């Protein structure tokens, strides 16, 4: 009786070696989800200005803007139905109340945080990397810069006035330890008064 000797092909041996090596990199098998997913909070914990959002960013989310999808130009708002409207939007994580009235900033923070305007702020904050506009979907999606945007190209380039406002907002967080209602945001207006000053963008 003869015994057969089974030999593995060189390709099979190489594949086994690669899987063994990758398995040693942590997170278990490369064909599986990692056992633990790290999602650390921002390094500084700083906030973006609510008053600047309300005066300068939210109006842009409700302003009719040209939309370029495959060379076809139409007009729409970010907060429109079918885009980022809270009730009927199809635009992913950014959710907006298009009819959100301005909030009286003399109200207690708890009252402001319960408003639809604050919900717009909070949703926009979720699309932003505080202090890093170039890593923020809030800016990159309407520019179609390294990420797909179902709503097409909204800003032709980073010099678009609305894009500059968004960049300015994300790039100027409130001082560490101060909340989103910090009066440090006054310097984001000229003159330095959020009620009457123009929105700075650079």
C-alpha positions in Angstrom: 0.0 0.0 0.0 1.4 3.4 -0.9 0.8 6.5 1.1 0.2 9.8 -0.8 2.0 12.9 0.3 0.0 16.1 0.0 1.9 19.2 -0.7 0.6 22.8 -0.5 1.0 25.1 -3.5 3.4 28.0 -3.0 0.5 30.5 -3.5 -1.5 28.9 -0.7 1.5 29.0 1.6 2.2 32.6 0.8 -1.5 33.5 1.5 -1.4 31.7 4.8 1.8 33.6 5.8 0.2 37.0 5.0 -2.9 36.2 7.1 -0.7 35.1 10.0 1.3 38.3 9.7 -1.8 40.5 9.6 -3.4 38.7 12.5 -0.4 39.8 14.6 -1.0 43.5 13.9 -3.9 43.6 16.4 -7.6 43.7 16.0 -8.0 40.0 15.2 -8.4 38.4 11.8 -8.0 40.7 8.8 -11.3 39.2 7.5 -13.2 40.4 10.6 -14.1 43.6 12.3 -11.6 44.7 14.9 -12.5 43.8 18.5 -12.3 47.4 19.7 -12.9 50.5 17.7 -11.2 53.6 19.1 -13.0 56.9 18.5 -11.2 59.4 20.8 -12.7 62.8 21.4 -11.1 66.0 20.0 -7.8 66.7 21.6 -8.8 70.1 23.0 -12.5 69.8 23.6 -13.1 73.3 22.1 -16.4 74.5 20.8 -17.3 76.5 17.7 -19.2 79.7 18.1 -23.0 79.5 18.2 -23.6 83.2 17.5 -21.4 83.2 14.4 -23.2 80.1 13.2 -26.6 81.8 13.7 -25.6 85.1 12.1 -23.3 83.9 9.3 -23.5 80.2 8.6 -27.2 79.3 9.0 -28.3 81.9 6.4 -26.0 80.3 3.8 -27.7 76.9 4.5 -31.0 78.5 3.6 -29.9 80.7 0.7 -30.7 79.6 -2.8 -27.4 78.4 -4.3 -26.4 77.1 -7.7 -26.1 73.3 -7.8 -23.9 71.7 -10.5 -24.7 68.0 -11.1 -22.9 66.7 -14.2 -22.9 70.1 -15.8 -26.6 70.8 -15.3 -27.1 73.9 -13.1 -30.1 74.2 -10.9 -30.9 76.2 -7.8 -31.7 74.9 -4.3 -31.0 75.4 -0.6 -29.1 73.0 1.6 -32.1 72.9 3.9 -34.5 72.0 1.2 -36.6 68.9 1.0 -34.7 66.1 -0.7 -31.4 67.6 0.4 -30.8 68.2 4.2 -34.3 69.0 5.4 -34.8 67.4 8.8 -38.2 65.8 7.9 -37.8 64.7 4.3 -34.1 65.2 3.4 -32.0 62.5 1.9 -28.7 64.2 2.5 -27.1 61.9 5.1 -26.1 63.0 8.6 -26.5 66.8 8.1 -30.1 67.6 9.2 -31.5 71.1 9.1 -34.7 72.9 10.2 -35.0 75.4 7.3 -37.5 77.6 9.1 -35.6 77.8 12.4 -36.1 81.3 13.8 -33.2 83.2 15.3 -32.7 82.6 19.0 -32.5 85.4 21.6 -29.1 84.9 23.0 -30.1 86.5 26.4 -32.0 83.2 27.0 -30.5 80.6 29.3 -28.2 78.1 27.6 -30.7 75.3 28.2 -33.4 77.2 26.3 -31.1 78.0 23.4 -30.0 74.3 23.2 -33.7 73.3 22.9 -34.2 75.4 19.8 -34.3 74.4 16.2 -31.5 76.8 15.5 -29.3 75.0 17.9 -30.2 71.7 16.3 -28.9 73.2 13.0 -25.8 74.3 14.8 -25.3 70.9 16.4 -25.8 69.0 13.2 -23.4 71.2 11.4 -20.9 70.8 14.2 -21.1 67.0 13.6 -19.9 67.5 10.1 -16.9 69.7 11.2 -13.5 68.9 12.7 -13.0 71.8 15.1 -10.0 73.8 14.1 -9.5 71.8 10.9 -11.7 73.0 8.0 -9.8 71.0 5.4 -10.7 67.8 7.2 -14.4 68.8 7.6 -17.2 67.4 5.5 -19.1 70.7 6.2 -16.6 72.3 3.8 -15.4 69.4 1.7 -18.7 68.1 0.6 -20.1 71.2 -1.1 -16.7 71.6 -2.8 -16.7 67.9 -3.8 -13.2 67.8 -2.5 -12.0 64.2 -1.8 -15.6 63.1 -1.0 -18.8 62.5 -2.9 -21.7 64.8 -2.5 -25.1 63.7 -3.7 -26.1 67.4 -4.0 -23.3 68.0 -6.5 -20.9 70.9 -6.6 -22.2 73.8 -4.6 -19.0 76.0 -4.3 -16.9 76.3 -7.4 -13.8 76.7 -5.3 -12.6 77.5 -1.8 -12.8 81.3 -2.5 -16.6 81.2 -2.7 -17.9 83.7 -0.1 -20.0 81.0 1.7 -17.1 78.5 1.7 -14.9 81.2 3.2 -17.5 81.8 6.0 -17.6 78.1 6.8 -13.8 77.9 6.8 -13.5 80.9 9.1 -16.1 79.4 11.5 -14.4 76.0 11.8 -10.9 77.5 12.0 -11.7 79.7 15.0 -12.9 77.7 18.0 -13.7 79.3 21.3 -10.9 79.5 23.9 -10.3 76.2 25.7 -12.6 75.9 28.7 -15.3 78.3 27.3 -18.5 77.1 25.7 -20.1 77.8 22.4 -21.7 81.0 23.8 -18.4 82.6 24.7 -18.2 86.4 24.1 -14.8 85.7 22.5 -16.8 85.2 19.3 -17.3 89.0 19.2 -14.0 89.3 17.5 -15.4 87.3 14.6 -17.4 90.4 13.6 -16.5 93.9 12.4 -17.2 95.9 14.5 -16.9 93.4 17.3 -20.6 93.2 18.0 -22.5 90.0 17.0 -25.8 92.0 16.8 -24.6 94.7 14.3 -21.1 93.6 13.0 -20.4 92.1 9.6 -19.4 88.5 9.5 -15.6 88.2 9.2 -14.4 85.6 6.7 -10.6 86.1 6.9 
